[in-house]
Amino acid sequence: MASFTGRTVQRSRAPLRGLLSSFFAVVVCGCTVPTSGDVVYIDPHDPLGSFRTAFKGTINDMADEAHFVASFDLPVVVNHDRVGLAEIHDINPYAVVYTYHKIAGLHFPDAVAPAGDPGWTDVDREGLLWYGPSGQPATNTQFGWVHVDILDPVKRAAWVRILLANIQADLDAGYDAIFLDNAGIIHSDLITELPAAYTPDGYYRAAGEVLAAVRAALPGTPIVINSYTGVAEPGNRGLELLDYADGLYFEGFSMKVSGLPATDDDRYQQQLDDFKAVLDMGKAAIGLDYGSQHDVDRRLFSVASLLMVVDTHAYHQYAATDAGSDVQQFPEDVLDVGTPVGKRQHVGVGLYLREFTAGTVLTNRWPTPPLTSSERDRGARRALRAAAAYPNPGSLSWVPLAGTSVRLKPATAAVVRHPSG
């Protein structure tokens, strides 16, 4: 396993100001930035709650959006025109802002006017596109970008030169770190047609070669990749690529990207176990789920699932598909139930529990009876409710439990505060 030196951000050491809604009283500690170690310490200030937060998306050239994104522990700014970059750094001198690139693809001019993504002209001129059996470029069905042929060693080397030039231009402009998307096997429903040479094993190895080349060229620059692939066979899920990266996004962390629950209890446990394995490597793990901003049950299930495996390097993002903007805020982002007391417990079919110093967190994959007496005889408690999203972040509220037991619907969670919490 490769190890990398922690990266120090050379900026003013002024502490980050609390940027969240007045619904919360937040004190942020401006801690010393580490200068070395095996882990890239992505954000040196203390988290505002029991976990760290991540942002991945596009922002507008508006001061309030840059101001808001600066509050996240791990901001990935998708814009290639460096919108808000200087503002984020001015607001938060600790911010390590990630520039977004695909590990083997880009938009062509018709998809992103007027000139396509950076590097398009070179990719087109050198004939690096990947073609399906029909003779048409292999194209992503969701966002319309085209694949580069990284299975061919010569084309892969040419692509790496272009990718590194694009990344270096962004680093020179002030970005601090690299986010590489689509670093894993290809889902057949996300490509117009699979080229004849494609195999999951071969493509995974080729993506690893690209990633290794980026790491070798930029050894001191933090790299986070997307994404973990839970449906893949062991060895092709993304964890192996962390030999050359500092963090892994788990897109569709606690539920499918479509928002549906994971297929079964075993798959849910696999996701949590692999997330924990990344944390045990000393790497960053980011749990990303999608759903409606108004679906409080889904939001809390996502947060509670992260709390089942949370530690110092665990991050969370809930992306609302109906918000109309990538800039989103949820009151549970600063949820504080203290620190974990032991590991998660599998206390019934589909039912998981983890104790914290100030509360108990539960997730339910399947219908279950009320909690057993050993879990409920601890005095009166209050359960969490949350509502609203950016730019109206809403509030967290604690409501009294009816009795001393909790009954959960399928695919829901409960966060229960201890009487002294």
C-alpha positions as CSV (number, residue, x, y, z in Angstrom):
1,M,0.0,0.0,0.0
2,A,1.4,3.3,-1.0
3,S,1.6,6.1,1.5
4,F,1.7,9.8,0.8
5,T,2.9,12.9,2.6
6,G,0.2,15.1,4.0
7,R,-0.2,18.4,2.1
8,T,0.0,21.7,3.9
9,V,-2.1,24.6,2.5
10,Q,0.1,27.7,2.6
11,R,-2.4,30.4,3.5
12,S,-3.3,32.6,6.4
13,R,-4.0,30.7,9.6
14,A,-7.1,32.6,10.5
15,P,-9.9,30.3,11.7
16,L,-12.9,29.6,9.6
17,R,-16.0,31.6,10.5
18,G,-19.2,29.7,11.2
19,L,-21.3,30.1,8.0
20,L,-24.5,28.2,8.8
21,S,-28.0,29.3,9.8
22,S,-28.8,31.0,13.0
23,F,-30.7,27.9,14.0
24,F,-27.4,26.5,15.2
25,A,-24.9,27.8,17.7
26,V,-21.6,26.7,16.2
27,V,-18.1,27.1,17.5
28,V,-15.3,26.1,15.0
29,C,-11.8,25.3,16.2
30,G,-9.0,26.5,14.0
31,C,-6.6,23.7,14.5
32,T,-2.9,23.4,13.4
33,V,-2.4,22.2,9.9
34,P,-0.4,19.0,9.9
35,T,2.8,19.0,7.9
36,S,3.4,15.3,7.3
37,G,1.9,11.9,7.8
38,D,0.4,9.1,5.8
39,V,-3.0,10.7,5.4
40,V,-3.8,13.9,3.5
41,Y,-5.7,15.8,6.1
42,I,-8.4,17.3,3.9
43,D,-9.7,19.9,6.3
44,P,-7.9,20.7,9.6
45,H,-10.8,22.4,11.4
46,D,-13.1,20.4,13.7
47,P,-16.3,19.2,12.0
48,L,-19.4,21.2,12.9
49,G,-21.3,18.0,14.0
50,S,-20.6,14.3,14.3
51,F,-19.3,14.0,10.7
52,R,-17.7,16.1,8.0
53,T,-19.5,17.4,4.9
54,A,-18.7,17.3,1.2
55,F,-19.8,19.3,-1.7
56,K,-19.6,18.2,-5.4
57,G,-21.2,20.4,-8.0
58,T,-21.3,23.6,-10.0
59,I,-21.6,27.0,-8.5
60,N,-22.6,30.3,-9.9
61,D,-20.5,33.5,-9.9
62,M,-22.3,34.8,-6.8
63,A,-20.6,35.7,-3.5
64,D,-23.2,34.0,-1.4
65,E,-22.7,30.6,-3.1
66,A,-18.9,30.8,-2.8
67,H,-19.3,31.9,0.8
68,F,-21.5,28.8,1.5
69,V,-19.4,26.3,-0.4
70,A,-16.4,27.5,1.6
71,S,-18.0,26.0,4.7
72,F,-17.8,22.4,3.5
73,D,-15.0,20.2,4.6
74,L,-14.4,18.8,1.1
75,P,-15.5,21.1,-1.8
76,V,-15.3,19.7,-5.3
77,V,-16.1,22.6,-7.7
78,V,-17.0,21.2,-11.2
79,N,-16.7,24.5,-13.0
80,H,-13.8,24.7,-15.4
81,D,-13.8,28.5,-15.4
82,R,-12.7,28.8,-11.8
83,V,-15.9,30.5,-10.6
84,G,-15.8,31.4,-7.0
85,L,-12.3,29.9,-6.4
86,A,-10.6,33.1,-5.1
87,E,-13.6,33.9,-3.0
88,I,-13.6,30.4,-1.4
89,H,-10.0,30.7,-0.5
90,D,-10.4,34.3,0.9
91,I,-13.3,33.1,3.1
92,N,-11.8,29.9,4.3
93,P,-8.0,29.9,4.3
94,Y,-8.0,26.2,5.1
95,A,-10.2,25.2,2.1
96,V,-8.7,22.5,-0.1
97,V,-10.7,22.9,-3.3
98,Y,-10.8,20.1,-5.8
99,T,-10.8,20.5,-9.5
100,Y,-13.1,18.1,-11.4
101,H,-12.0,15.9,-14.3
102,K,-13.1,12.6,-15.7
103,I,-10.5,9.8,-15.6
104,A,-11.3,8.9,-19.3
105,G,-13.8,11.1,-21.0
106,L,-14.9,14.7,-21.7
107,H,-17.7,16.7,-23.3
108,F,-17.5,17.5,-27.0
109,P,-18.4,21.0,-28.4
110,D,-22.0,20.2,-29.1
111,A,-22.5,19.2,-25.5
112,V,-20.5,22.0,-23.9
113,A,-20.4,25.0,-26.1
114,P,-18.4,26.6,-27.6
115,A,-15.3,24.4,-27.4
116,G,-16.1,21.4,-25.3
117,D,-14.2,20.4,-22.2
118,P,-10.6,21.4,-21.9
119,G,-8.5,19.1,-24.0
120,W,-11.2,18.4,-26.6
121,T,-9.2,19.7,-29.5
122,D,-6.2,17.5,-28.7
123,V,-8.3,14.4,-28.1
124,D,-10.1,14.9,-31.4
125,R,-6.9,15.7,-33.4
126,E,-5.1,12.6,-32.0
127,G,-8.0,10.2,-32.5
128,L,-8.4,9.2,-28.9
129,L,-12.2,8.6,-28.8
130,W,-13.5,5.1,-28.0
131,Y,-15.9,3.7,-30.6
132,G,-18.7,1.1,-30.2
133,P,-19.5,-1.7,-32.7
134,S,-21.7,0.7,-34.7
135,G,-18.8,3.0,-35.4
136,Q,-20.2,5.8,-33.2
137,P,-18.3,7.2,-30.2
138,A,-19.2,5.5,-26.9
139,T,-21.2,8.1,-25.1
140,N,-22.5,8.4,-21.5
141,T,-26.3,8.1,-21.6
142,Q,-26.9,10.3,-18.6
143,F,-24.8,13.4,-19.3
144,G,-23.7,13.1,-22.9
145,W,-19.9,13.0,-22.5
146,V,-17.8,10.7,-24.7
147,H,-15.3,8.1,-23.6
148,V,-11.6,8.1,-24.4
149,D,-10.0,4.8,-25.3
150,I,-7.7,4.0,-22.4
151,L,-7.5,0.3,-23.2
152,D,-5.1,1.1,-26.1
153,P,-1.7,1.7,-24.4
154,V,-0.7,4.3,-26.9
155,K,-4.0,6.2,-26.7
156,R,-3.9,5.9,-22.9
157,A,-0.5,7.5,-22.8
158,A,-1.6,10.4,-25.0
159,W,-4.7,10.9,-22.9
160,V,-2.7,11.0,-19.7
161,R,-0.6,13.8,-21.2
162,I,-3.7,15.8,-22.0
163,L,-5.3,15.1,-18.7
164,L,-2.2,16.1,-16.8
165,A,-2.0,19.4,-18.8
166,N,-5.6,20.2,-17.9
167,I,-5.1,19.4,-14.2
168,Q,-1.8,21.4,-14.1
169,A,-3.5,24.4,-15.6
170,D,-6.2,24.3,-12.9
171,L,-3.6,23.8,-10.1
172,D,-1.7,26.8,-11.5
173,A,-4.9,28.8,-11.4
174,G,-5.3,28.1,-7.7
175,Y,-7.1,24.8,-7.3
176,D,-5.5,22.7,-4.5
177,A,-6.5,19.1,-5.3
178,I,-7.9,16.7,-7.9
179,F,-11.2,14.9,-8.2
180,L,-11.3,12.2,-10.9
181,D,-14.8,11.0,-11.8
182,N,-15.9,7.7,-13.3
183,A,-12.8,5.9,-12.1
184,G,-14.2,2.4,-12.2
185,I,-16.0,-0.2,-14.3
186,I,-18.7,1.0,-16.7
187,H,-22.3,0.3,-16.0
188,S,-23.9,-1.0,-19.3
189,D,-26.9,1.2,-18.9
190,L,-24.7,4.3,-18.7
191,I,-23.1,4.0,-22.1
192,T,-24.7,4.0,-25.5
193,E,-22.8,0.8,-26.5
194,L,-19.8,-1.0,-25.0
195,P,-16.8,-1.2,-27.3
196,A,-15.9,-4.8,-28.4
197,A,-12.6,-4.7,-26.4
198,Y,-14.3,-3.8,-23.1
199,T,-14.1,-6.1,-20.1
200,P,-14.6,-5.1,-16.5
201,D,-11.2,-6.4,-15.4
202,G,-9.4,-4.8,-18.3
203,Y,-11.0,-1.4,-18.0
204,Y,-10.5,-1.4,-14.2
205,R,-6.8,-2.0,-14.7
206,A,-6.6,0.7,-17.4
207,A,-8.3,3.2,-15.1
208,G,-5.7,2.3,-12.5
209,E,-2.9,2.9,-14.9
210,V,-4.3,6.4,-15.6
211,L,-4.6,7.1,-11.9
212,A,-1.1,5.8,-11.2
213,A,0.3,8.1,-13.8
214,V,-1.5,11.1,-12.3
215,R,-0.2,10.2,-8.8
216,A,3.3,9.8,-10.1
217,A,3.3,13.2,-11.8
218,L,1.7,15.0,-8.9
219,P,2.8,13.1,-5.8
220,G,2.1,15.8,-3.3
221,T,-1.4,16.7,-4.5
222,P,-4.5,15.2,-2.8
223,I,-6.6,13.0,-5.1
224,V,-10.1,11.8,-4.5
225,I,-11.9,9.5,-7.0
226,N,-15.4,8.5,-7.8
227,S,-16.7,6.0,-7.4
228,Y,-17.1,2.9,-5.4
229,T,-18.9,0.2,-7.4
230,G,-20.9,-2.0,-5.1
231,V,-22.3,-4.3,-7.8
232,A,-18.8,-5.2,-9.1
233,E,-16.9,-8.3,-8.1
234,P,-14.5,-8.0,-5.2
235,G,-11.3,-6.5,-6.6
236,N,-13.1,-4.2,-9.0
237,R,-15.0,-2.0,-6.5
238,G,-12.6,0.9,-6.2
239,L,-10.7,0.1,-3.0
240,E,-7.6,-1.1,-4.9
241,L,-7.3,2.2,-6.7
242,L,-6.6,3.8,-3.3
243,D,-3.0,2.8,-3.8
244,Y,-2.9,6.0,-5.9
245,A,-5.5,8.2,-4.3
246,D,-6.4,9.7,-0.9
247,G,-10.1,9.2,-0.9
248,L,-13.1,7.4,-2.4
249,Y,-16.6,8.6,-3.1
250,F,-19.4,6.1,-2.4
251,E,-22.0,7.3,-4.9
252,G,-25.2,5.6,-3.9
253,F,-23.9,5.0,-0.4
254,S,-26.9,3.8,1.6
255,M,-29.4,3.3,-1.3
256,K,-29.3,3.0,-5.1
257,V,-28.5,6.1,-7.1
258,S,-32.1,6.0,-8.2
259,G,-33.1,6.5,-4.6
260,L,-34.4,2.9,-4.2
261,P,-33.2,0.9,-1.2
262,A,-30.2,-1.4,-1.8
263,T,-31.3,-4.8,-3.0
264,D,-30.9,-6.7,0.2
265,D,-29.4,-6.7,3.7
266,D,-26.2,-8.3,2.6
267,R,-25.6,-5.5,0.0
268,Y,-26.2,-2.8,2.7
269,Q,-23.7,-4.5,5.0
270,Q,-21.2,-4.7,2.1
271,Q,-21.5,-1.0,1.5
272,L,-20.9,-0.2,5.1
273,D,-18.1,-2.7,5.5
274,D,-16.2,-1.4,2.4
275,F,-16.7,2.2,3.5
276,K,-15.2,1.2,6.9
277,A,-12.3,-0.6,5.1
278,V,-11.4,2.7,3.3
279,L,-11.4,4.5,6.6
280,D,-9.2,1.8,8.2
281,M,-6.7,2.5,5.4
282,G,-6.4,6.0,6.7
283,K,-8.2,7.3,3.6
284,A,-11.1,9.6,3.2
285,A,-14.5,8.0,2.5
286,I,-17.4,10.1,1.2
287,G,-21.0,8.8,1.4
288,L,-23.2,10.4,-1.3
289,D,-26.9,9.7,-1.6
290,Y,-29.6,11.2,-3.9
291,G,-33.2,12.0,-3.3
292,S,-35.8,14.7,-2.9
293,Q,-35.0,17.6,-0.7
294,H,-38.4,17.1,1.0
295,D,-37.9,13.4,1.7
296,V,-36.8,13.7,5.3
297,D,-36.9,9.9,5.9
298,R,-34.4,9.3,3.1
299,R,-32.2,12.1,4.2
300,L,-32.0,10.8,7.8
301,F,-31.5,7.3,6.6
302,S,-28.5,8.5,4.7
303,V,-27.0,10.4,7.6
304,A,-27.7,7.5,10.0
305,S,-26.1,5.0,7.7
306,L,-22.9,7.2,7.7
307,L,-23.0,7.4,11.4
308,M,-22.9,3.6,11.5
309,V,-19.3,3.8,10.3
310,V,-18.2,7.4,10.9
311,D,-14.7,8.3,12.0
312,T,-12.4,11.3,11.5
313,H,-12.1,10.8,7.7
314,A,-15.8,10.1,7.0
315,Y,-17.7,12.6,4.9
316,H,-21.4,12.9,3.9
317,Q,-23.3,14.5,1.0
318,Y,-27.0,14.3,0.3
319,A,-27.7,15.7,-3.2
320,A,-31.3,16.8,-3.7
321,T,-32.4,16.0,-7.3
322,D,-35.2,18.5,-7.2
323,A,-33.4,21.5,-5.7
324,G,-32.6,23.3,-9.0
325,S,-29.0,23.9,-7.9
326,D,-26.1,21.9,-6.6
327,V,-25.7,24.4,-3.8
328,Q,-27.7,22.9,-1.0
329,Q,-27.9,23.0,2.7
330,F,-29.6,20.7,5.2
331,P,-29.9,21.2,8.9
332,E,-28.7,17.6,9.7
333,D,-25.3,18.6,8.2
334,V,-24.4,19.8,11.7
335,L,-26.1,17.0,13.6
336,D,-24.2,16.3,16.8
337,V,-24.7,13.1,18.7
338,G,-21.2,13.0,20.2
339,T,-18.6,10.4,19.4
340,P,-19.1,6.7,18.8
341,V,-19.2,4.3,21.6
342,G,-18.1,1.1,20.0
343,K,-19.0,-0.3,16.6
344,R,-22.3,-0.7,14.9
345,Q,-24.4,-3.7,16.0
346,H,-26.6,-5.9,13.8
347,V,-29.5,-6.3,16.3
348,G,-32.1,-7.9,14.0
349,V,-33.0,-8.7,10.5
350,G,-32.2,-5.4,8.7
351,L,-31.9,-3.5,11.9
352,Y,-28.6,-1.8,12.9
353,L,-27.8,0.2,16.0
354,R,-24.8,2.3,17.1
355,E,-24.4,4.1,20.4
356,F,-22.8,7.5,20.7
357,T,-21.9,9.6,23.7
358,A,-25.1,11.7,23.3
359,G,-27.5,9.5,21.5
360,T,-28.4,6.3,19.7
361,V,-28.6,5.9,15.9
362,L,-30.7,3.2,14.2
363,T,-31.3,2.2,10.6
364,N,-33.9,-0.3,9.5
365,R,-33.6,-2.1,6.2
366,W,-36.7,-4.2,6.7
367,P,-39.9,-4.2,8.9
368,T,-39.0,-4.9,12.5
369,P,-40.7,-5.1,15.9
370,P,-40.0,-2.4,18.5
371,L,-36.5,-2.4,20.0
372,T,-35.9,-5.0,22.7
373,S,-36.1,-4.1,26.4
374,S,-32.3,-4.0,26.7
375,E,-32.2,-1.2,24.1
376,R,-35.1,0.8,25.4
377,D,-34.9,0.8,29.2
378,R,-32.8,3.9,29.5
379,G,-35.2,6.6,30.4
380,A,-37.1,9.2,28.4
381,R,-35.6,10.1,25.1
382,R,-36.2,12.5,22.2
383,A,-36.1,11.7,18.5
384,L,-34.8,13.9,15.7
385,R,-36.9,15.5,13.0
386,A,-35.5,17.8,10.3
387,A,-36.9,19.9,7.4
388,A,-36.1,22.3,4.6
389,A,-33.0,22.9,2.4
390,Y,-30.8,25.7,1.1
391,P,-31.3,28.6,0.8
392,N,-33.8,28.1,3.7
393,P,-31.9,25.6,5.8
394,G,-34.7,25.0,8.3
395,S,-34.0,23.5,11.6
396,L,-33.4,20.4,13.7
397,S,-35.9,19.6,16.3
398,W,-36.1,16.9,19.0
399,V,-39.6,15.5,19.7
400,P,-40.5,13.4,22.7
401,L,-40.9,9.6,22.0
402,A,-44.2,8.0,22.7
403,G,-43.2,5.5,25.4
404,T,-39.7,4.0,25.5
405,S,-39.6,2.0,22.3
406,V,-39.0,2.9,18.7
407,R,-40.8,1.4,15.7
408,L,-39.3,2.0,12.3
409,K,-40.8,1.7,8.8
410,P,-38.6,0.0,6.2
411,A,-35.7,2.0,4.8
412,T,-36.0,4.6,7.6
413,A,-33.8,5.6,10.5
414,A,-34.1,7.1,14.0
415,V,-31.7,9.4,15.8
416,V,-32.5,9.3,19.5
417,R,-31.0,11.7,22.0
418,H,-30.1,10.4,25.5
419,P,-31.8,12.1,28.4
420,S,-28.6,13.9,29.3
421,G,-28.0,14.9,25.6
